[in-house]
Amino acid sequence: MGSICVGVVGATGRMGRTVCDAVVAAEGLELVALVDIHGSDMIHGIQVSPDLHALLDASCDVVVDFTTAEAARETLPFLAQHGIHAVVGTTGFDDRDLVAFESAFEASAANCLIAANFAISAVLMMRFAAEAAALFDTAEIIELHHDEKIDAPSGTALATARMMTPSETGWADDPTQVEEPAGSRGGIGPNGVRIHSVRMRGMTAHQEVILGAQGQTLTIRQDSYDRTSFMPGVVLACRRISGAAGLTVGLDALL
C-alpha cells in the first residue's frame, strides 16, 4: 500500500508549518502540496502556491486546513467537488456552514473531519465534562490561550459547552445582581454554560471546566504547551479519514 499524499492549506502559518513537519515525520504520509495566499516560501522542498489547483496537480488524497472560517468556506467545497478528503482544524463555522459542508461531502467521493481540537487530552477533557455535567448543579469554562489568538471564546470552549447537557432541572440560578465591570461573569455559551476567555503571553492552549454541587467541586483541566500536542491527532485523522462517511464533527469519532 502506497503513502497517503497530503496537502496543507494555510501552510505558512504557525500551525500550518507544524502540520508540515508532522506529516513529513509520519510513517505512511507524504507531503506533496502546500497552499497559502500569504506566502510563496519553500517548505520541505515544496513550493507554496496561492492556488488551490496545486492540490489537484499533486494528486492529494487528504488536505489539512488550519486557516480561517472565511477561507475554509471556499476550500472545503473545492475539495468535495474534486474528491479530496479534508481534515479541518479551523473554527468559527456556524450551523449553516456545517449543513453546506455536509451536503457537499455527501455528494462527493470524499469525507471531511472538522475538529475543534486535535489534542487527545483535549478530546478526553471534553468527553469527561460531558459525562459529568448532568451530575452537578453549576458549571463554567475558563479557556486560556496565547495573546495572538484573535477570536474568543475558543472553538474548543464552545464545543465543550455544547456537549455539557445539564440535568432535567437545569443549572442552579446565578445569584449575581451586580456586575461591575460589565462582563465580569463571562459570556453565556451553549447550554447556558458561562465561558471566560484569557489571552496571555507565554501560554499556548489551555482549558478548565469547573463543575460544582453542594460542598464539592470537580475541575477538569487540559493543557497544550506546544503546537506539537495537536499533531498526533492530525496524523491519525489523515490516516483514518478515508474510512469515515461524509462530514464528521469531532476527533473522538475517529478514535
Secondary structure, DSSP 8 states (H G I E B T S, - for coil): ---EEEEEESTTSHHHHHHHHHHHHSTTEEEEEEE-TT---EETTEEEES-THHHHHTT-SEEEE-S-HHHHHHHHHHHHHTT-EEEE------HHHHHHHHHHHHTSS--EEE-S---HHHHHHHHHHHHHHTT-SEEEEEEEE-TT--SSS-HHHHHHHHH----TT-S--------SSTTTT-EE-GGG-EEEEEE-TT--EEEEEEEEETTEEEEEEEEE-SGGGGHHHHHHHHHHGGGS-SEEESGGGG-
